[in-house]
Amino acid sequence: MTVKEKNFISAVVYVRNNDTQISTFLKMLHEVLEENFEKYEIICVNDASTDSGPVSIRAFAENLSANCTLRILNMSYFQGLELSMHAGVDLAIGDFVFEFDSTIIDYSQELIMQVYNRSLEGYDIVSCGKANSRALSKLFYSVYNRHSDAQYKLKSETFRIISRRAVNRIYSMSQNIPYRKALYSSCGLKADHIQYQSMAGQINRKYILKNPIDTAFTALILFTDVAYKTTLLFTFIMMLITLGSSAYVVVVYLLGNPVPGYTTTMFLISGLFFALFAVMACIIKYLSVILGIVFNRQRYMIESIEKVTK
C-alpha cells in the first residue's frame, strides 16, 4: 500500500480551447495525485475558452474523490498564459504548486512524482522539459541566457513545481510577473531541471501567449542587458560611419576633386536618424515597462471562481 504524502498539493492547469485534451489530462493528473497525496486541489484557469472545455471539466468533477477540490477560475476575457497562470497561482493554497502550461501529454505520468520527489531534495523550483525544443525557442533562450546574469539558465519547460517559499519569494520581488520563468531563474532559490524524451514524437506544443513577441521583448528588456548592448552597438556603428565619412571628405579634399557633398551628407544624416530612433525605441520600451509595473495595479481580470466538486 502506498504511503500518501501529507503535503497539500495544488495543481494549476491552463485551459484555452482544448476540450479534446482536457478530460484525458485531468484523468491522468487526478490518478497521480489521488494515489500519492492525502489532500490536493486542482485549479483549472479558463482563459475565456470558446469551446466546451469548461463543460468537460464540470462533467469530470462529478466523479472526483473527497480528497480533491476542483475549481474553475474564469478569466474575464482572453489574457494569455502568463497572466492567467499568475491568477491561478494566486488562488492556490498548497505547500507545493504544480504549474501545467499545457494539457498535451507526451510524458509518462511517473514524471510528475519524479519532479515532486526532486523538490523534496531541497529544490524550491523543479521543472521538466523535452530534450529538443523548437528553433525559435532555442534562439530566444540562447539570446536570453547569453545576456542574463540569472543563477540558472532558461530552458524549454513542459511543467514545473514550486514550493510555497518560492511563491512567497517571487511575490516579494515583484507584484507584477510579466514572465514567470525569468523570475524563477533569478529568485536566488535552488532550482533543478529534468529532461525527458517525448513519448509521442515531435508534438507541436503551442503555448498561448497573448502577445508572444512583446512578451519575449519585455523579458529581454527586464532581465537582460540586451537593450544596453544594442545601444552601444549602434553608437559604435555610428562612430565608424562618422569616421569613414570624415576620411572620405579629407581624401577628396586633398585630391582636389569636386565634392558633391549631398550624398555624403544625406548618408550621415540618415545614419544619425537611424541610430537616434533605435535609442529612442529602447528608452521608450524601458519607460513603458517601468510604467506598467509601477502603476498597473490591476494585474488581471477574473470573472468568477467555481467550486465544482461535490
Secondary structure, DSSP 8 states (H G I E B T S, - for coil): ----B-S-EEEEEEESS-HHHHHHHHHHHHHHHHHHBSSEEEEEEE-S--SSHHHHHHHHHTT--TTEEEEEEEESS--HHHHHHHHHHHH---SEEEEES-----S-THHHHHHHHHHTTT-SEEEEEESS--HHHHHHHHHHHHH---SS-----SEEEEEHHHHHHHHHH-SS-S-HHHHHHHSSS-EEEEEE--TTSS-------SSHHHHHHHHHHHHSSHHHHHHHHHHHHHHHHHHHHHHHHHHHHHHT----THHHHHHHHHHHHHHHHHHHHHHHHHHHHHHHHHH------EEEEEE---
